[in-house]
Amino acid sequence: MTKPQAQERACQLRAEGMSVKDIAKQLGVAKSSVSTWVREIVLSDDQKAALRDKYHHYDAKIKGSQANYQKGLARRLAYQAEGRAKAREGDPLHLAGCMLYWAEGAKERGSVQLVNSDPDMLVFFTRFLRESLCVPDEKFRVRIICYTNNGLTACEIESYWLTLLQLRQNNLQQTTSNVQPKSSRQQGRKLRHGVCVISIHNVRIVQHIFGAIQEYISIDKPEWLK
């Protein structure tokens, strides 16, 4: 579209009641150019009212989104404060569990996730969640990633982890299983049961842990809130 064509089209759209911002976006030109082209066009009272109403609702939506974010931030801060208070109680299981999560856990603001192949570590972590944070069994989600050409079936591997963690079939998510290629450099490794992913989708729990870690170590990690 040539400049004269863009100018003509801008005037048509303005006469129909479109805002300068929307015209610039539709035509792919600068707002300043559109403003200059259409400055002689006078909008009717109805058109002005329609534009005011449109941007009023847009501004209200933005303000609502910002308010929701601030409410969520306040909740996360409160959950971290709970974790900090718990850390000051001096519970060794709580301390060890939080430090394990600091070293090995995912740093997502809305869910707990720990991935590992060490059965002792995962047993300890589930104990920490149950006993220190009072997480009920139905909240646990378990996912397994494994190879199946190692003498075990996927069902046997699933049963191994569920028995070890004292969880049930309804805690289990879909297992990812692959046949390990003969050329793989991983052939010598002894991960017969693959790796296990333990997840708890709960903002309060993960933010409690984050708050406790900061209290134990005397650090400040504002990025864990965002």
mmCIF file of the C-alpha atoms, coordinates in Angstrom:
data_MODEL
# 
_entry.id   MODEL 
# 
loop_
_atom_site.group_PDB 
_atom_site.id 
_atom_site.type_symbol 
_atom_site.label_atom_id 
_atom_site.label_alt_id 
_atom_site.label_comp_id 
_atom_site.label_asym_id 
_atom_site.label_entity_id 
_atom_site.label_seq_id 
_atom_site.pdbx_PDB_ins_code 
_atom_site.Cartn_x 
_atom_site.Cartn_y 
_atom_site.Cartn_z 
_atom_site.occupancy 
_atom_site.B_iso_or_equiv 
_atom_site.pdbx_formal_charge 
_atom_site.auth_seq_id 
_atom_site.auth_comp_id 
_atom_site.auth_asym_id 
_atom_site.auth_atom_id 
_atom_site.pdbx_PDB_model_num 
ATOM 1   C CA . MET A 1 1   ? 0.000   0.000   0.000  1.00 0.00 ? 1   MET A CA 1 
ATOM 2   C CA . THR A 1 2   ? 1.385   3.374   -1.027 1.00 0.00 ? 2   THR A CA 1 
ATOM 3   C CA . LYS A 1 3   ? 1.418   6.333   1.351  1.00 0.00 ? 3   LYS A CA 1 
ATOM 4   C CA . PRO A 1 4   ? -1.507  8.103   -0.389 1.00 0.00 ? 4   PRO A CA 1 
ATOM 5   C CA . GLN A 1 5   ? -3.494  4.845   -0.249 1.00 0.00 ? 5   GLN A CA 1 
ATOM 6   C CA . ALA A 1 6   ? -2.702  4.431   3.453  1.00 0.00 ? 6   ALA A CA 1 
ATOM 7   C CA . GLN A 1 7   ? -3.711  8.024   4.115  1.00 0.00 ? 7   GLN A CA 1 
ATOM 8   C CA . GLU A 1 8   ? -7.007  7.581   2.283  1.00 0.00 ? 8   GLU A CA 1 
ATOM 9   C CA . ARG A 1 9   ? -7.760  4.340   4.108  1.00 0.00 ? 9   ARG A CA 1 
ATOM 10  C CA . ALA A 1 10  ? -6.900  5.936   7.452  1.00 0.00 ? 10  ALA A CA 1 
ATOM 11  C CA . CYS A 1 11  ? -9.393  8.722   6.819  1.00 0.00 ? 11  CYS A CA 1 
ATOM 12  C CA . GLN A 1 12  ? -12.090 6.181   5.915  1.00 0.00 ? 12  GLN A CA 1 
ATOM 13  C CA . LEU A 1 13  ? -11.513 4.205   9.093  1.00 0.00 ? 13  LEU A CA 1 
ATOM 14  C CA . ARG A 1 14  ? -11.470 7.338   11.219 1.00 0.00 ? 14  ARG A CA 1 
ATOM 15  C CA . ALA A 1 15  ? -14.721 8.499   9.728  1.00 0.00 ? 15  ALA A CA 1 
ATOM 16  C CA . GLU A 1 16  ? -16.180 5.135   10.751 1.00 0.00 ? 16  GLU A CA 1 
ATOM 17  C CA . GLY A 1 17  ? -15.168 5.885   14.359 1.00 0.00 ? 17  GLY A CA 1 
ATOM 18  C CA . MET A 1 18  ? -11.982 3.852   14.725 1.00 0.00 ? 18  MET A CA 1 
ATOM 19  C CA . SER A 1 19  ? -9.304  5.069   17.147 1.00 0.00 ? 19  SER A CA 1 
ATOM 20  C CA . VAL A 1 20  ? -5.953  6.409   15.929 1.00 0.00 ? 20  VAL A CA 1 
ATOM 21  C CA . LYS A 1 21  ? -4.183  3.564   17.729 1.00 0.00 ? 21  LYS A CA 1 
ATOM 22  C CA . ASP A 1 22  ? -6.253  0.867   16.021 1.00 0.00 ? 22  ASP A CA 1 
ATOM 23  C CA . ILE A 1 23  ? -5.888  2.492   12.616 1.00 0.00 ? 23  ILE A CA 1 
ATOM 24  C CA . ALA A 1 24  ? -2.106  2.603   12.994 1.00 0.00 ? 24  ALA A CA 1 
ATOM 25  C CA . LYS A 1 25  ? -2.058  -1.053  14.018 1.00 0.00 ? 25  LYS A CA 1 
ATOM 26  C CA . GLN A 1 26  ? -4.264  -2.145  11.113 1.00 0.00 ? 26  GLN A CA 1 
ATOM 27  C CA . LEU A 1 27  ? -2.296  -0.212  8.500  1.00 0.00 ? 27  LEU A CA 1 
ATOM 28  C CA . GLY A 1 28  ? 1.138   -0.897  9.993  1.00 0.00 ? 28  GLY A CA 1 
ATOM 29  C CA . VAL A 1 29  ? 2.111   2.762   10.233 1.00 0.00 ? 29  VAL A CA 1 
ATOM 30  C CA . ALA A 1 30  ? 3.103   5.134   13.016 1.00 0.00 ? 30  ALA A CA 1 
ATOM 31  C CA . LYS A 1 31  ? 0.420   6.633   15.254 1.00 0.00 ? 31  LYS A CA 1 
ATOM 32  C CA . SER A 1 32  ? 1.902   10.069  14.639 1.00 0.00 ? 32  SER A CA 1 
ATOM 33  C CA . SER A 1 33  ? 1.317   9.663   10.900 1.00 0.00 ? 33  SER A CA 1 
ATOM 34  C CA . VAL A 1 34  ? -2.286  8.599   11.391 1.00 0.00 ? 34  VAL A CA 1 
ATOM 35  C CA . SER A 1 35  ? -2.879  11.463  13.813 1.00 0.00 ? 35  SER A CA 1 
ATOM 36  C CA . THR A 1 36  ? -1.684  13.936  11.197 1.00 0.00 ? 36  THR A CA 1 
ATOM 37  C CA . TRP A 1 37  ? -3.728  12.381  8.389  1.00 0.00 ? 37  TRP A CA 1 
ATOM 38  C CA . VAL A 1 38  ? -7.048  12.303  10.254 1.00 0.00 ? 38  VAL A CA 1 
ATOM 39  C CA . ARG A 1 39  ? -6.844  15.485  12.322 1.00 0.00 ? 39  ARG A CA 1 
ATOM 40  C CA . GLU A 1 40  ? -9.471  17.230  10.196 1.00 0.00 ? 40  GLU A CA 1 
ATOM 41  C CA . ILE A 1 41  ? -12.043 14.467  10.733 1.00 0.00 ? 41  ILE A CA 1 
ATOM 42  C CA . VAL A 1 42  ? -14.484 15.215  13.535 1.00 0.00 ? 42  VAL A CA 1 
ATOM 43  C CA . LEU A 1 43  ? -16.077 12.268  15.316 1.00 0.00 ? 43  LEU A CA 1 
ATOM 44  C CA . SER A 1 44  ? -19.739 12.309  16.275 1.00 0.00 ? 44  SER A CA 1 
ATOM 45  C CA . ASP A 1 45  ? -20.747 12.267  19.924 1.00 0.00 ? 45  ASP A CA 1 
ATOM 46  C CA . ASP A 1 46  ? -21.821 8.623   19.565 1.00 0.00 ? 46  ASP A CA 1 
ATOM 47  C CA . GLN A 1 47  ? -18.457 7.661   18.095 1.00 0.00 ? 47  GLN A CA 1 
ATOM 48  C CA . LYS A 1 48  ? -16.611 9.443   20.888 1.00 0.00 ? 48  LYS A CA 1 
ATOM 49  C CA . ALA A 1 49  ? -18.763 7.681   23.479 1.00 0.00 ? 49  ALA A CA 1 
ATOM 50  C CA . ALA A 1 50  ? -18.094 4.310   21.854 1.00 0.00 ? 50  ALA A CA 1 
ATOM 51  C CA . LEU A 1 51  ? -14.336 4.886   22.002 1.00 0.00 ? 51  LEU A CA 1 
ATOM 52  C CA . ARG A 1 52  ? -14.500 6.002   25.632 1.00 0.00 ? 52  ARG A CA 1 
ATOM 53  C CA . ASP A 1 53  ? -16.532 2.918   26.512 1.00 0.00 ? 53  ASP A CA 1 
ATOM 54  C CA . LYS A 1 54  ? -14.124 0.589   24.694 1.00 0.00 ? 54  LYS A CA 1 
ATOM 55  C CA . TYR A 1 55  ? -11.018 1.898   26.398 1.00 0.00 ? 55  TYR A CA 1 
ATOM 56  C CA . HIS A 1 56  ? -12.753 2.158   29.759 1.00 0.00 ? 56  HIS A CA 1 
ATOM 57  C CA . HIS A 1 57  ? -13.380 -1.605  29.672 1.00 0.00 ? 57  HIS A CA 1 
ATOM 58  C CA . TYR A 1 58  ? -9.834  -2.240  28.450 1.00 0.00 ? 58  TYR A CA 1 
ATOM 59  C CA . ASP A 1 59  ? -8.359  -0.175  31.281 1.00 0.00 ? 59  ASP A CA 1 
ATOM 60  C CA . ALA A 1 60  ? -10.621 -1.938  33.782 1.00 0.00 ? 60  ALA A CA 1 
ATOM 61  C CA . LYS A 1 61  ? -9.429  -5.315  32.498 1.00 0.00 ? 61  LYS A CA 1 
ATOM 62  C CA . ILE A 1 62  ? -5.781  -4.292  32.881 1.00 0.00 ? 62  ILE A CA 1 
ATOM 63  C CA . LYS A 1 63  ? -6.408  -2.960  36.382 1.00 0.00 ? 63  LYS A CA 1 
ATOM 64  C CA . GLY A 1 64  ? -8.234  -6.172  37.295 1.00 0.00 ? 64  GLY A CA 1 
ATOM 65  C CA . SER A 1 65  ? -5.333  -8.265  36.043 1.00 0.00 ? 65  SER A CA 1 
ATOM 66  C CA . GLN A 1 66  ? -2.889  -6.177  38.050 1.00 0.00 ? 66  GLN A CA 1 
ATOM 67  C CA . ALA A 1 67  ? -5.064  -6.473  41.151 1.00 0.00 ? 67  ALA A CA 1 
ATOM 68  C CA . ASN A 1 68  ? -5.222  -10.265 40.782 1.00 0.00 ? 68  ASN A CA 1 
ATOM 69  C CA . TYR A 1 69  ? -1.450  -10.414 40.439 1.00 0.00 ? 69  TYR A CA 1 
ATOM 70  C CA . GLN A 1 70  ? -1.017  -8.365  43.614 1.00 0.00 ? 70  GLN A CA 1 
ATOM 71  C CA . LYS A 1 71  ? -3.420  -10.646 45.488 1.00 0.00 ? 71  LYS A CA 1 
ATOM 72  C CA . GLY A 1 72  ? -1.490  -13.696 44.304 1.00 0.00 ? 72  GLY A CA 1 
ATOM 73  C CA . LEU A 1 73  ? 1.783   -12.089 45.306 1.00 0.00 ? 73  LEU A CA 1 
ATOM 74  C CA . ALA A 1 74  ? 0.416   -11.334 48.777 1.00 0.00 ? 74  ALA A CA 1 
ATOM 75  C CA . ARG A 1 75  ? -0.647  -14.969 49.186 1.00 0.00 ? 75  ARG A CA 1 
ATOM 76  C CA . ARG A 1 76  ? 2.765   -16.232 48.129 1.00 0.00 ? 76  ARG A CA 1 
ATOM 77  C CA . LEU A 1 77  ? 4.434   -13.871 50.600 1.00 0.00 ? 77  LEU A CA 1 
ATOM 78  C CA . ALA A 1 78  ? 2.146   -15.170 53.355 1.00 0.00 ? 78  ALA A CA 1 
ATOM 79  C CA . TYR A 1 79  ? 2.995   -18.783 52.492 1.00 0.00 ? 79  TYR A CA 1 
ATOM 80  C CA . GLN A 1 80  ? 6.700   -17.951 52.574 1.00 0.00 ? 80  GLN A CA 1 
ATOM 81  C CA . ALA A 1 81  ? 6.196   -16.354 55.977 1.00 0.00 ? 81  ALA A CA 1 
ATOM 82  C CA . GLU A 1 82  ? 4.697   -19.649 57.187 1.00 0.00 ? 82  GLU A CA 1 
ATOM 83  C CA . GLY A 1 83  ? 7.786   -21.464 55.936 1.00 0.00 ? 83  GLY A CA 1 
ATOM 84  C CA . ARG A 1 84  ? 10.079  -19.007 57.671 1.00 0.00 ? 84  ARG A CA 1 
ATOM 85  C CA . ALA A 1 85  ? 8.183   -19.475 60.945 1.00 0.00 ? 85  ALA A CA 1 
ATOM 86  C CA . LYS A 1 86  ? 8.440   -23.264 60.623 1.00 0.00 ? 86  LYS A CA 1 
ATOM 87  C CA . ALA A 1 87  ? 12.177  -22.989 59.980 1.00 0.00 ? 87  ALA A CA 1 
ATOM 88  C CA . ARG A 1 88  ? 12.619  -21.184 63.287 1.00 0.00 ? 88  ARG A CA 1 
ATOM 89  C CA . GLU A 1 89  ? 11.199  -24.204 65.139 1.00 0.00 ? 89  GLU A CA 1 
ATOM 90  C CA . GLY A 1 90  ? 14.400  -26.153 64.540 1.00 0.00 ? 90  GLY A CA 1 
ATOM 91  C CA . ASP A 1 91  ? 12.835  -29.355 63.133 1.00 0.00 ? 91  ASP A CA 1 
ATOM 92  C CA . PRO A 1 92  ? 15.703  -31.432 61.639 1.00 0.00 ? 92  PRO A CA 1 
ATOM 93  C CA . LEU A 1 93  ? 13.423  -33.265 59.180 1.00 0.00 ? 93  LEU A CA 1 
ATOM 94  C CA . HIS A 1 94  ? 12.069  -29.952 57.908 1.00 0.00 ? 94  HIS A CA 1 
ATOM 95  C CA . LEU A 1 95  ? 15.590  -28.548 57.584 1.00 0.00 ? 95  LEU A CA 1 
ATOM 96  C CA . ALA A 1 96  ? 16.887  -31.577 55.678 1.00 0.00 ? 96  ALA A CA 1 
ATOM 97  C CA . GLY A 1 97  ? 13.857  -31.707 53.367 1.00 0.00 ? 97  GLY A CA 1 
ATOM 98  C CA . CYS A 1 98  ? 14.099  -28.012 52.489 1.00 0.00 ? 98  CYS A CA 1 
ATOM 99  C CA . MET A 1 99  ? 17.830  -28.258 51.835 1.00 0.00 ? 99  MET A CA 1 
ATOM 100 C CA . LEU A 1 100 ? 17.278  -31.283 49.614 1.00 0.00 ? 100 LEU A CA 1 
ATOM 101 C CA . TYR A 1 101 ? 14.712  -29.335 47.633 1.00 0.00 ? 101 TYR A CA 1 
ATOM 102 C CA . TRP A 1 102 ? 17.029  -26.349 47.337 1.00 0.00 ? 102 TRP A CA 1 
ATOM 103 C CA . ALA A 1 103 ? 19.689  -28.620 45.844 1.00 0.00 ? 103 ALA A CA 1 
ATOM 104 C CA . GLU A 1 104 ? 17.580  -30.922 43.680 1.00 0.00 ? 104 GLU A CA 1 
ATOM 105 C CA . GLY A 1 105 ? 14.076  -29.498 43.272 1.00 0.00 ? 105 GLY A CA 1 
ATOM 106 C CA . ALA A 1 106 ? 12.504  -27.452 40.513 1.00 0.00 ? 106 ALA A CA 1 
ATOM 107 C CA . LYS A 1 107 ? 12.135  -23.769 41.303 1.00 0.00 ? 107 LYS A CA 1 
ATOM 108 C CA . GLU A 1 108 ? 8.600   -23.243 40.004 1.00 0.00 ? 108 GLU A CA 1 
ATOM 109 C CA . ARG A 1 109 ? 6.422   -20.858 41.970 1.00 0.00 ? 109 ARG A CA 1 
ATOM 110 C CA . GLY A 1 110 ? 3.269   -22.993 41.826 1.00 0.00 ? 110 GLY A CA 1 
ATOM 111 C CA . SER A 1 111 ? 4.324   -26.600 42.281 1.00 0.00 ? 111 SER A CA 1 
ATOM 112 C CA . VAL A 1 112 ? 6.842   -28.876 43.972 1.00 0.00 ? 112 VAL A CA 1 
ATOM 113 C CA . GLN A 1 113 ? 8.800   -31.183 41.674 1.00 0.00 ? 113 GLN A CA 1 
ATOM 114 C CA . LEU A 1 114 ? 11.761  -33.437 42.401 1.00 0.00 ? 114 LEU A CA 1 
ATOM 115 C CA . VAL A 1 115 ? 13.303  -35.751 39.808 1.00 0.00 ? 115 VAL A CA 1 
ATOM 116 C CA . ASN A 1 116 ? 15.819  -38.431 40.736 1.00 0.00 ? 116 ASN A CA 1 
ATOM 117 C CA . SER A 1 117 ? 16.824  -42.068 40.361 1.00 0.00 ? 117 SER A CA 1 
ATOM 118 C CA . ASP A 1 118 ? 17.973  -42.527 43.976 1.00 0.00 ? 118 ASP A CA 1 
ATOM 119 C CA . PRO A 1 119 ? 15.231  -44.462 45.804 1.00 0.00 ? 119 PRO A CA 1 
ATOM 120 C CA . ASP A 1 120 ? 16.487  -43.482 49.269 1.00 0.00 ? 120 ASP A CA 1 
ATOM 121 C CA . MET A 1 121 ? 16.380  -39.799 48.361 1.00 0.00 ? 121 MET A CA 1 
ATOM 122 C CA . LEU A 1 122 ? 12.829  -40.031 47.041 1.00 0.00 ? 122 LEU A CA 1 
ATOM 123 C CA . VAL A 1 123 ? 11.625  -42.040 50.035 1.00 0.00 ? 123 VAL A CA 1 
ATOM 124 C CA . PHE A 1 124 ? 13.065  -39.397 52.319 1.00 0.00 ? 124 PHE A CA 1 
ATOM 125 C CA . PHE A 1 125 ? 11.515  -36.593 50.311 1.00 0.00 ? 125 PHE A CA 1 
ATOM 126 C CA . THR A 1 126 ? 8.045   -38.143 50.459 1.00 0.00 ? 126 THR A CA 1 
ATOM 127 C CA . ARG A 1 127 ? 8.484   -38.582 54.219 1.00 0.00 ? 127 ARG A CA 1 
ATOM 128 C CA . PHE A 1 128 ? 9.390   -34.888 54.508 1.00 0.00 ? 128 PHE A CA 1 
ATOM 129 C CA . LEU A 1 129 ? 6.284   -33.869 52.557 1.00 0.00 ? 129 LEU A CA 1 
ATOM 130 C CA . ARG A 1 130 ? 4.014   -36.125 54.599 1.00 0.00 ? 130 ARG A CA 1 
ATOM 131 C CA . GLU A 1 131 ? 5.366   -35.464 58.067 1.00 0.00 ? 131 GLU A CA 1 
ATOM 132 C CA . SER A 1 132 ? 6.685   -31.898 57.979 1.00 0.00 ? 132 SER A CA 1 
ATOM 133 C CA . LEU A 1 133 ? 4.235   -30.365 55.508 1.00 0.00 ? 133 LEU A CA 1 
ATOM 134 C CA . CYS A 1 134 ? 1.232   -32.663 56.111 1.00 0.00 ? 134 CYS A CA 1 
ATOM 135 C CA . VAL A 1 135 ? 0.714   -33.405 52.415 1.00 0.00 ? 135 VAL A CA 1 
ATOM 136 C CA . PRO A 1 136 ? -1.977  -36.107 52.043 1.00 0.00 ? 136 PRO A CA 1 
ATOM 137 C CA . ASP A 1 137 ? -1.256  -39.058 49.781 1.00 0.00 ? 137 ASP A CA 1 
ATOM 138 C CA . GLU A 1 138 ? -3.934  -38.100 47.254 1.00 0.00 ? 138 GLU A CA 1 
ATOM 139 C CA . LYS A 1 139 ? -1.975  -34.927 46.418 1.00 0.00 ? 139 LYS A CA 1 
ATOM 140 C CA . PHE A 1 140 ? 1.111   -36.822 45.249 1.00 0.00 ? 140 PHE A CA 1 
ATOM 141 C CA . ARG A 1 141 ? 1.726   -37.238 41.527 1.00 0.00 ? 141 ARG A CA 1 
ATOM 142 C CA . VAL A 1 142 ? 4.316   -39.751 40.349 1.00 0.00 ? 142 VAL A CA 1 
ATOM 143 C CA . ARG A 1 143 ? 5.714   -40.033 36.837 1.00 0.00 ? 143 ARG A CA 1 
ATOM 144 C CA . ILE A 1 144 ? 8.351   -42.538 35.727 1.00 0.00 ? 144 ILE A CA 1 
ATOM 145 C CA . ILE A 1 145 ? 10.824  -42.257 32.869 1.00 0.00 ? 145 ILE A CA 1 
ATOM 146 C CA . CYS A 1 146 ? 12.557  -45.532 32.063 1.00 0.00 ? 146 CYS A CA 1 
ATOM 147 C CA . TYR A 1 147 ? 14.007  -47.981 29.536 1.00 0.00 ? 147 TYR A CA 1 
ATOM 148 C CA . THR A 1 148 ? 12.269  -51.330 29.156 1.00 0.00 ? 148 THR A CA 1 
ATOM 149 C CA . ASN A 1 149 ? 14.967  -53.537 27.610 1.00 0.00 ? 149 ASN A CA 1 
ATOM 150 C CA . ASN A 1 150 ? 16.647  -54.116 30.963 1.00 0.00 ? 150 ASN A CA 1 
ATOM 151 C CA . GLY A 1 151 ? 14.788  -57.220 32.139 1.00 0.00 ? 151 GLY A CA 1 
ATOM 152 C CA . LEU A 1 152 ? 11.814  -55.353 33.646 1.00 0.00 ? 152 LEU A CA 1 
ATOM 153 C CA . THR A 1 153 ? 8.452   -54.399 32.215 1.00 0.00 ? 153 THR A CA 1 
ATOM 154 C CA . ALA A 1 154 ? 6.983   -50.919 32.607 1.00 0.00 ? 154 ALA A CA 1 
ATOM 155 C CA . CYS A 1 155 ? 4.369   -52.366 35.004 1.00 0.00 ? 155 CYS A CA 1 
ATOM 156 C CA . GLU A 1 156 ? 7.087   -53.894 37.185 1.00 0.00 ? 156 GLU A CA 1 
ATOM 157 C CA . ILE A 1 157 ? 8.956   -50.589 37.301 1.00 0.00 ? 157 ILE A CA 1 
ATOM 158 C CA . GLU A 1 158 ? 5.773   -48.716 38.201 1.00 0.00 ? 158 GLU A CA 1 
ATOM 159 C CA . SER A 1 159 ? 5.011   -51.223 40.961 1.00 0.00 ? 159 SER A CA 1 
ATOM 160 C CA . TYR A 1 160 ? 8.546   -50.825 42.323 1.00 0.00 ? 160 TYR A CA 1 
ATOM 161 C CA . TRP A 1 161 ? 8.224   -47.057 42.747 1.00 0.00 ? 161 TRP A CA 1 
ATOM 162 C CA . LEU A 1 162 ? 4.666   -47.089 44.064 1.00 0.00 ? 162 LEU A CA 1 
ATOM 163 C CA . THR A 1 163 ? 5.511   -49.733 46.659 1.00 0.00 ? 163 THR A CA 1 
ATOM 164 C CA . LEU A 1 164 ? 8.679   -47.920 47.672 1.00 0.00 ? 164 LEU A CA 1 
ATOM 165 C CA . LEU A 1 165 ? 6.890   -44.591 48.100 1.00 0.00 ? 165 LEU A CA 1 
ATOM 166 C CA . GLN A 1 166 ? 3.791   -46.177 49.680 1.00 0.00 ? 166 GLN A CA 1 
ATOM 167 C CA . LEU A 1 167 ? 1.517   -44.698 47.049 1.00 0.00 ? 167 LEU A CA 1 
ATOM 168 C CA . ARG A 1 168 ? -1.267  -46.115 44.912 1.00 0.00 ? 168 ARG A CA 1 
ATOM 169 C CA . GLN A 1 169 ? -2.077  -46.515 41.253 1.00 0.00 ? 169 GLN A CA 1 
ATOM 170 C CA . ASN A 1 170 ? -4.195  -43.361 41.223 1.00 0.00 ? 170 ASN A CA 1 
ATOM 171 C CA . ASN A 1 171 ? -1.077  -41.338 42.131 1.00 0.00 ? 171 ASN A CA 1 
ATOM 172 C CA . LEU A 1 172 ? 0.612   -42.525 38.948 1.00 0.00 ? 172 LEU A CA 1 
ATOM 173 C CA . GLN A 1 173 ? 0.733   -40.445 35.794 1.00 0.00 ? 173 GLN A CA 1 
ATOM 174 C CA . GLN A 1 174 ? 1.574   -41.788 32.365 1.00 0.00 ? 174 GLN A CA 1 
ATOM 175 C CA . THR A 1 175 ? 4.950   -43.521 32.287 1.00 0.00 ? 175 THR A CA 1 
ATOM 176 C CA . THR A 1 176 ? 7.454   -42.610 29.583 1.00 0.00 ? 176 THR A CA 1 
ATOM 177 C CA . SER A 1 177 ? 9.266   -45.754 28.472 1.00 0.00 ? 177 SER A CA 1 
ATOM 178 C CA . ASN A 1 178 ? 11.752  -46.198 25.645 1.00 0.00 ? 178 ASN A CA 1 
ATOM 179 C CA . VAL A 1 179 ? 13.904  -48.994 24.298 1.00 0.00 ? 179 VAL A CA 1 
ATOM 180 C CA . GLN A 1 180 ? 17.522  -48.152 24.994 1.00 0.00 ? 180 GLN A CA 1 
ATOM 181 C CA . PRO A 1 181 ? 19.558  -48.316 21.760 1.00 0.00 ? 181 PRO A CA 1 
ATOM 182 C CA . LYS A 1 182 ? 22.491  -50.694 21.720 1.00 0.00 ? 182 LYS A CA 1 
ATOM 183 C CA . SER A 1 183 ? 24.759  -47.820 20.721 1.00 0.00 ? 183 SER A CA 1 
ATOM 184 C CA . SER A 1 184 ? 23.796  -45.794 23.808 1.00 0.00 ? 184 SER A CA 1 
ATOM 185 C CA . ARG A 1 185 ? 26.588  -44.705 26.097 1.00 0.00 ? 185 ARG A CA 1 
ATOM 186 C CA . GLN A 1 186 ? 24.190  -45.303 28.989 1.00 0.00 ? 186 GLN A CA 1 
ATOM 187 C CA . GLN A 1 187 ? 24.382  -49.112 28.626 1.00 0.00 ? 187 GLN A CA 1 
ATOM 188 C CA . GLY A 1 188 ? 26.699  -49.472 31.596 1.00 0.00 ? 188 GLY A CA 1 
ATOM 189 C CA . ARG A 1 189 ? 24.490  -47.544 33.973 1.00 0.00 ? 189 ARG A CA 1 
ATOM 190 C CA . LYS A 1 190 ? 22.348  -49.383 36.515 1.00 0.00 ? 190 LYS A CA 1 
ATOM 191 C CA . LEU A 1 191 ? 19.144  -47.389 36.238 1.00 0.00 ? 191 LEU A CA 1 
ATOM 192 C CA . ARG A 1 192 ? 16.961  -50.477 35.967 1.00 0.00 ? 192 ARG A CA 1 
ATOM 193 C CA . HIS A 1 193 ? 14.035  -48.577 37.451 1.00 0.00 ? 193 HIS A CA 1 
ATOM 194 C CA . GLY A 1 194 ? 14.633  -45.369 35.523 1.00 0.00 ? 194 GLY A CA 1 
ATOM 195 C CA . VAL A 1 195 ? 13.990  -42.026 37.180 1.00 0.00 ? 195 VAL A CA 1 
ATOM 196 C CA . CYS A 1 196 ? 10.989  -40.984 39.218 1.00 0.00 ? 196 CYS A CA 1 
ATOM 197 C CA . VAL A 1 197 ? 9.334   -37.565 39.223 1.00 0.00 ? 197 VAL A CA 1 
ATOM 198 C CA . ILE A 1 198 ? 7.447   -36.572 42.376 1.00 0.00 ? 198 ILE A CA 1 
ATOM 199 C CA . SER A 1 199 ? 5.114   -33.582 42.004 1.00 0.00 ? 199 SER A CA 1 
ATOM 200 C CA . ILE A 1 200 ? 2.765   -31.684 44.304 1.00 0.00 ? 200 ILE A CA 1 
ATOM 201 C CA . HIS A 1 201 ? 0.727   -29.029 42.492 1.00 0.00 ? 201 HIS A CA 1 
ATOM 202 C CA . ASN A 1 202 ? 0.205   -26.647 45.381 1.00 0.00 ? 202 ASN A CA 1 
ATOM 203 C CA . VAL A 1 203 ? 1.346   -23.021 45.623 1.00 0.00 ? 203 VAL A CA 1 
ATOM 204 C CA . ARG A 1 204 ? 1.236   -23.004 49.401 1.00 0.00 ? 204 ARG A CA 1 
ATOM 205 C CA . ILE A 1 205 ? 3.570   -25.988 49.779 1.00 0.00 ? 205 ILE A CA 1 
ATOM 206 C CA . VAL A 1 206 ? 6.237   -24.804 47.359 1.00 0.00 ? 206 VAL A CA 1 
ATOM 207 C CA . GLN A 1 207 ? 6.205   -21.244 48.673 1.00 0.00 ? 207 GLN A CA 1 
ATOM 208 C CA . HIS A 1 208 ? 6.434   -22.591 52.243 1.00 0.00 ? 208 HIS A CA 1 
ATOM 209 C CA . ILE A 1 209 ? 9.588   -24.450 51.207 1.00 0.00 ? 209 ILE A CA 1 
ATOM 210 C CA . PHE A 1 210 ? 10.994  -21.359 49.480 1.00 0.00 ? 210 PHE A CA 1 
ATOM 211 C CA . GLY A 1 211 ? 10.380  -19.232 52.561 1.00 0.00 ? 211 GLY A CA 1 
ATOM 212 C CA . ALA A 1 212 ? 11.995  -21.821 54.815 1.00 0.00 ? 212 ALA A CA 1 
ATOM 213 C CA . ILE A 1 213 ? 15.086  -22.102 52.605 1.00 0.00 ? 213 ILE A CA 1 
ATOM 214 C CA . GLN A 1 214 ? 15.577  -18.340 52.734 1.00 0.00 ? 214 GLN A CA 1 
ATOM 215 C CA . GLU A 1 215 ? 15.194  -18.361 56.525 1.00 0.00 ? 215 GLU A CA 1 
ATOM 216 C CA . TYR A 1 216 ? 17.611  -21.248 57.035 1.00 0.00 ? 216 TYR A CA 1 
ATOM 217 C CA . ILE A 1 217 ? 20.313  -19.790 54.799 1.00 0.00 ? 217 ILE A CA 1 
ATOM 218 C CA . SER A 1 218 ? 19.670  -16.090 55.493 1.00 0.00 ? 218 SER A CA 1 
ATOM 219 C CA . ILE A 1 219 ? 19.246  -15.269 51.817 1.00 0.00 ? 219 ILE A CA 1 
ATOM 220 C CA . ASP A 1 220 ? 16.675  -13.338 49.811 1.00 0.00 ? 220 ASP A CA 1 
ATOM 221 C CA . LYS A 1 221 ? 15.327  -14.766 46.538 1.00 0.00 ? 221 LYS A CA 1 
ATOM 222 C CA . PRO A 1 222 ? 12.538  -12.441 45.299 1.00 0.00 ? 222 PRO A CA 1 
ATOM 223 C CA . GLU A 1 223 ? 12.504  -14.229 41.950 1.00 0.00 ? 223 GLU A CA 1 
ATOM 224 C CA . TRP A 1 224 ? 10.866  -17.238 43.642 1.00 0.00 ? 224 TRP A CA 1 
ATOM 225 C CA . LEU A 1 225 ? 7.750   -15.120 44.135 1.00 0.00 ? 225 LEU A CA 1 
ATOM 226 C CA . LYS A 1 226 ? 7.348   -14.115 40.476 1.00 0.00 ? 226 LYS A CA 1 
# 
